[in-house]
Amino acid sequence: MAQMRENGAPGRLPEDWDRLLAVVAHPDDLEFGASSAIHRWTSQGKQVVELLVTKGEAGIDTMDPRSCAPVRMAEQRASAAAVGATEVEFLDFPDGMLEYGLPLRRALAEAIRRYRPEAIVSINFREHFDGGGGFNHADHRVLGPALLDAVRDAANRWVFPEQLVDGTEPWSGVRLVAFGAAPDPTHFVELTEDDLAAGIASLDAHEVYLAALEGFDQRTFLREAAVLAGERAGVPLATSFEVFEV
């Protein structure tokens, strides 16, 4: 259950772990705040792997999906390198058409068993983002519950037992799952200027995608979001998460 401090302000996200799996639906999802925290963690020597459930092939209206997917995958790899992630893996679920169900849970549980993370980061799955605005993307709303269920699945040897071959074992070591940009954050990660700069660089790496977003100033957006999250937390710069202990 997610918890916050007694005064309603977010608490510091625990950092006494070494391996993180960052799981999102699309290239660019992590870069709207969470990638700055990833830079902080990799700078501490933590291992971070990014797992993309789709290839983002439906994300640019002017590009055919077959041409778009390789571009967005390359941009995500560059983005991950900017914040020190050690590996980027792509699953093959269809962009824009994620469905909650056993295939998605199975794929996520398999990755959790394989990478054996102690913490997981994803993007907000609530109906709205922090600050309101439009309805959240269907893929985000599907992925969050499936990911939380897959954490439990990965720990249960009687769920997807066909995965337990060649030395693969159940994994019950996930301590927390943190969702960035949530409307009711429970925890925060304090950022340095270097962390924020790396996070901005990671979003800048999505050059083709950003070019299709007319009038969006990503650098101003990320800085203003970090300042606002810092004000809530009582620090100069931060990024916030809704955290579930599992």
Secondary structure, DSSP 8 states (H G I E B T S, - for coil): -----TTS--EE-----SEEEEEESSTTSTTTTHHHHHHHHHHTT-EEEEEESS--TTS-TTS-HHHHHHHHHHHHHHHHHHHT-SEEEE----TT----SHHHHHHHHHHHHHH--SEEEEE--SSSBTTB-S---HHHHHHHHHHHHHHHHHH-TTSSGGG--TT--------EEEEET-SS--EEEE--HHHHHHHHHHHHT-HHHHHTSTT--HHHHHHHHHHHHHHHHTSSSEEEEEEEE-
